[in-house]
Amino acid sequence: MLRLHHCHGTRSMRTLWLLNEIGVPFEVSTRPFDRTLRDPDYLSLSPAGRVPALEMDGRSLWETGAITEILCERFSPDALGRSPGHRERADWLIWVHYAETVTQHGAALTQQHIVIREDAMRSPTVMKIEAKRLEKAYGPLEATLSDGRDHLLNGGFSAADVSCGQALHMCKRFARLDPFPNLSAWMERLEAREAFRRSLPPEGGGLYDREFYDPWPT
């Protein structure tokens, strides 16, 4: 049995969504997003004290990109994944890992808006710079989707859409998708998927208490 260690509103949603798309049996251990991630028992699963961690084959896997590759190779090599030698393999790998390029800016903004609790420690300058960097990171996705395709790869929906889609789901709270029509339409298609909906936190159970965060102070 696969066992996913998960915090609502974090990168671990990426793995939860993928597992729901794959459709294999798995368990979820939902953890609070707090200092308990630094407890020795959890550090034995994820040495950096981050989520996700996935227990599989008698060991723990961590880092979402690696988990995505391993799960696809095992359960869906040429549907959700693209096998070595597949004509879309290189593009698949690029987009699976591009999710982290997008997410790093969303993570910085999450820290500024949510994790830092003292207003004197927040930086409006950092917020504005990271939001602009996030908009720049949207650019390659918008351009790729500009030829009328429904998904990032011509061969159809894949874990590349899951990885980047989860990143956008988090980051659109800090840089709006309105100026990116292809990206907006793509996200609407992804958010309509049953596996996506099953991966969302319960009402009021996530990190974010609003749909959009303006640079502080507003």
NORMOPE-V754637 format. One record per residue. N is the residue number from 1. BURIAL is I if it has 24 or more other C-alpha atoms within 12 Angstrom, else O. Layout:
n & burial
N & BURIAL
N & BURIAL
This chain:
n & burial
1 & O
2 & I
3 & I
4 & I
5 & I
6 & I
7 & I
8 & I
9 & I
10 & I
11 & I
12 & I
13 & I
14 & I
15 & I
16 & I
17 & I
18 & I
19 & I
20 & I
21 & I
22 & I
23 & O
24 & O
25 & O
26 & O
27 & O
28 & I
29 & O
30 & I
31 & I
32 & O
33 & I
34 & O
35 & O
36 & O
37 & I
38 & O
39 & O
40 & O
41 & O
42 & I
43 & O
44 & O
45 & I
46 & I
47 & O
48 & O
49 & I
50 & I
51 & I
52 & I
53 & I
54 & I
55 & I
56 & O
57 & O
58 & O
59 & O
60 & I
61 & I
62 & I
63 & I
64 & I
65 & I
66 & I
67 & I
68 & I
69 & I
70 & I
71 & I
72 & I
73 & O
74 & O
75 & I
76 & I
77 & I
78 & I
79 & I
80 & I
81 & I
82 & I
83 & I
84 & O
85 & O
86 & O
87 & O
88 & I
89 & I
90 & O
91 & I
92 & I
93 & I
94 & I
95 & I
96 & I
97 & I
98 & I
99 & I
100 & I
101 & I
102 & I
103 & I
104 & I
105 & I
106 & I
107 & I
108 & I
109 & I
110 & I
111 & I
112 & I
113 & I
114 & I
115 & O
116 & O
117 & O
118 & O
119 & O
120 & O
121 & O
122 & O
123 & O
124 & O
125 & O
126 & O
127 & I
128 & I
129 & O
130 & I
131 & I
132 & O
133 & I
134 & I
135 & I
136 & O
137 & I
138 & I
139 & O
140 & O
141 & I
142 & I
143 & O
144 & O
145 & I
146 & O
147 & O
148 & O
149 & O
150 & I
151 & I
152 & I
153 & I
154 & O
155 & O
156 & O
157 & I
158 & I
159 & I
160 & I
161 & I
162 & I
163 & I
164 & I
165 & I
166 & I
167 & I
168 & I
169 & I
170 & I
171 & I
172 & I
173 & I
174 & I
175 & I
176 & I
177 & I
178 & O
179 & O
180 & I
181 & O
182 & I
183 & I
184 & I
185 & I
186 & I
187 & I
188 & O
189 & O
190 & I
191 & O
192 & O
193 & O
194 & O
195 & I
196 & I
197 & O
198 & O
199 & I
200 & I
201 & O
202 & O
203 & O
204 & O
205 & O
206 & I
207 & I
208 & I
209 & O
210 & O
211 & O
212 & O
213 & I
214 & O
215 & I
216 & O
217 & O
218 & O
